[in-house]
Amino acid sequence: MLTGIDHVIIGVKDLERAAALFREQLGLTVSGGGRHPAAGTANRIIVIGDTYLELITVVAPDEAQPSMLERLAKGEGYWNFALSSDALEADCQRLQAQGVPVLGPTRGELRAADGRSRSWLRADIERSDLAQHYPFLIQHDSSGDERRFRLAGWQQPPAHPLGAVRVRSATIAVAELEEARRRFSHMYGLETSAPHSGEAEHWEALLTALPLGNGSQCFELAAPPPLASTEDATTHPGEFLPAPGSLRRYLQVVGESLCRMTLEVSDLATARRYLDQQGVSYSLYEQPQPVLWIHPSFTCGASIVLRQFT
């Protein structure tokens, strides 16, 4: 069963700079990470609830997947996200029975500087690229508090000054909503919500949600509406997504892929005060529901939305 969002991957060019930015300006505490043997990458981990953010960079270009280098050449930002499974072998068999091309499961490993390691099984949809548009499936070698302990560098995951308590959703940019809704629903065996407008978040988008097994998370599909703005502007992955026409331009530059993440904070007013103290730029919309978009220049090109849920 696909139980939730396991982790969200953000590709960066300078890992230490990115870790400092997330820790010191965004108030998202980095607490783990290491090197992926033979994969050419290294990472830093930010544990938020049962999900984690992975800041990742290429340290050995000759070992890294070409798709990683191609994506980084376009700029920093989201690469992909993973869905957690509590029975990966069974999930793979179920997807294959539905005619979905699945690669794996294959084993992965991360080795910390002190020599300790953790591992996982991973299965990919269609391709094994890390920077692709289909979320992959993962099952770790531990679960619950033990998994979070290992992810945080074999220590208790720290609290975050920003007040982030959960990753609520990850959003994939798609060209046409109805076609993508059918495709993703079939691939992952998930029901979809009725399409709705992004007006409540002051976003020029049409969206549908695919709820996950834990009930508190989903991933979304977002498409430009038929009459979306088309004027030319800065075309890079780190453009501020609420800007008119930005979703259409994101698709033109990056293609179908993860484009934003929504974090739940314990108190939005407190989070806003923290960002103000750090000089972080954002846009806050009070109506019809409070929603805060952090400017991507402070998030390594990754569009992050903050919301408080009652």
N, C-alpha and C positions, 0 to 999 in steps of 0.2 A: 504494500500500500504506500502511496505517495503521501507522506505525512506533513510536509511543510517545505518552506524554503530553507535549504541547508546553508548555503552561503552565496554571497554576491561578490563578483570578481571585478576589481578596478585595476586596469593596467596603467602603470606609471613609469616615468623615465628615470627618476631618481628616488629610490626606495626610502632612504633615510629622510630626505626632504619631505616626501609624502607622509611618512609616519609622523614627523614633527608637525606638519600642517594639520593633520587630523587630530592629533593629541592636543596641541597647544591652542589652535584657533577654533576648531570645531568642538572641542571638548569630548572627543571620542577616544578613549584610552586604548593604546596599543599594548598588548600583553603577551604576544606569542609570535611564532614564525620560525623560519629556517630556510633550508635549501632543498630543492627537489633533485635528488640524485639523477644524473643522466638526462634531465629534462631542460637544463639550461636556464632555470628560473629560481628566484628566491622570493620570499613573501614576508609580510607582517600581518598579524591577525588582530581583529577587533571583535570581541565577543559581545553580542547584543541579544540578551535573552537566549533562545535556543538556536539562533542564527548567528553567523559571523560574516564580517566583511573581510575580504582578502585583498590587500594591496600587493600587487605582484609586478615584478620587473624581470627583464631578460638580463642575465649575467654572463651567459655563454651563447652568443648568437649562433655558433655552429651546431649547438645541441638543441636549440629552440625550434618550435614549430614555425614554419614560414608565415602562417596566418597571424602569429603574435607580432612578428616584425612588421608585417603589412599594416596591422591595426595600429601599432605604436607610431608608424610613420604618418598616420592621419592625425595623431594627437593623443593625449592621455584621455582616459574615460573608461566606460564600461566595456568589459569583454563578454561576460556571460553570467549566468547564475546556475546553481545546482538545486535539484529537488531531492529531499531526503527520502529514503526508502527504508522500511523496516523488514523487507524481505526482497532483496534485489533480484535474486535468481528467479523467484516467482513472478515478479513484475516484468522481468525481461521475457519470460515465457509467455506471459499474457499479451505483451505488446507484439511479440513475433507472431502469435496466433491471430492477431488482428491485421497482420500484413505490414507492420511497422518495421523498417530496417533498423535493427539494434546491433551495435558493436560492443562486445564485452559479455559479462563483466571482466575487467582487467584490474590488476592490483596497482595501487599507487602508494608512495611513501614520502614522508617529510622527515628530515633529520635536523634536529636542533643543534646549536653550537656546542652544547654539552654532551652530545652523543646520543641523547635519547631520541626515540623515533616513534611516530604513530603512522598507521596505515589505513587504507580504505579500499573498497571495491567500487568501481565506476563503470557505468554503461552509457554509451553515447547513441544519439539518434542520428542516423545517416552518416555522420562524419565524426572523426575523433579530434577535430580541432578544438582548442580551448576557446578561441575567439570566433565563435560561430553563433548562428541565430537560434538554435534549438537548445534549451536547457538540458543538461545531462543529469543522470541519476547517480546517487551516491549512497553508500552504506559504510559507516565508519567501524573501526575495530572496537569501539566502545560506544556507550549510549548514556543519556541522561547527564547527571552531574559529573560523572567520570569523563565523558566526552568533552564537556565544557572545561573541566579542569585541565585536560591535556591540550585542548585548543589554546587556552590562555597561557601556555608555557609552563604547564605542570604547577599551576597555582590557582587560587580562587579568582574567577573573573572579576575585575574591578568594576565599580560603578563609574558612570560617565558624568562629568560635570554638566554636559548638555542636558542630561535627564532622559536620554534615549533608553527605552526599555524593551522595544520589540521592532523588528522589521515587519511591517504590515503587508507590503506588496512590492513586487517588481514588475515593471511595465515594459513590454516589447513593442517597438514601433513596427507597424505593418502597413502595407500600401492600401489594402482593401479589407475592411473589417469582416464582412460576411464570409469571404473565402477563407481568411485566416482563422475565423472562429470555428469553421467546420474542420479545417486541417488540424489545428492544435487540439480540439476536443477529441478527434479520432486518435491522434498520436498518443495522447496521454491518458485517454479514457476518463476525461473529466467533463462535467457539465459546465455550461457557460451561462452567465447572467444575461438578462435582456440588455441590448445596447443602450448606452446612455451618453449624454453630452458631458464634456469636460468643463462646462460653464461654471459649475460649482467651485472648481479649482482655478478659474480664470485661464483655462487652457483651451486652445482651439483644436479640439480632438473629439473623436467618437471612440467610446471604450466599451469593452466587455470584460467581465472578471471570470476567472476559473478558480473557484474555491478549492482549497487543499484540505487534507484529512484532519488537520488539527483544529479546523474551524476558525482560527484567528488570523489566518494568512490566505493570500491568493496571489496568483499572478494575473496580470492584465494584458490585453492587447489594445493598442491605441492606433487609430488611423486618422489622417487628415480628413476633415469633412469635405463634401463635394465643393463647397464654395470657400475653401480655405484660402488665406492670403497667399499670393504667389510672387510678391515683389522680391527682387534679389537683395541679398544682404550677406553678412559674414557667413561663410559656409564652412564650418568646422564643427567637430563633435561637441565642443564645449560651449556652443551658443546657448543663451538663456532660453530654455524651452517655452516659457509662457509667452515669449515674443511672437507676434503674428507671423505665421508661415514657417515657424522654426521646426515644427515636426516634419513638414514636407521636405525642408532642406536637410534635416538630419537623415531622412531616408535616401536622399540623393547622394549624400557624402558617405554614409556608413552602411546603408542598406538595412534590411530587416534585422533588428538586434535590440538588445536591452537598451533602454533610453532613460529610465529614471527609477528611483527607489523611494518609497514612502516609509519614514520612520515614525513610530509612535513615541511621543515624549510624555513624561508624567505631568508636566505643566508647561504649556506653550509660552506663557508670559515669562516664566523663569528662563526657558531656553532662549527667548528673544533677548532678555537682559544679558545673558552670557555672551551671545553673539555680538551685541552692542559693545560690551566691554572689550572684546577681542578685535573690534573693527571689521567684522565680517559683513559683507553686503548681502542683502536679501530683499525680497518683496513679500510683504504681508498683506493678505486680503482677509478682511473681517467678515464679509457677507458673501454668500449665504451661510458659510461655515468658515471658521478661522483656518487658514492654511498658509504656510510659510515656505517659500521657495528660496533656497540658498543659491547665491550666484556661483556658477561652476568654476570661476577663477579661484575660489577658495576650497574646491573639492576635487582638484585634479581632473576637471572636465566632467565629473559625474553629477548629473542633475539629482539633487536630494530635496525631498519635500518633507516638512515636519507637520505633524498633526497631533492633537490631543483627542483621545477617544474616551468617552464616558462609559 
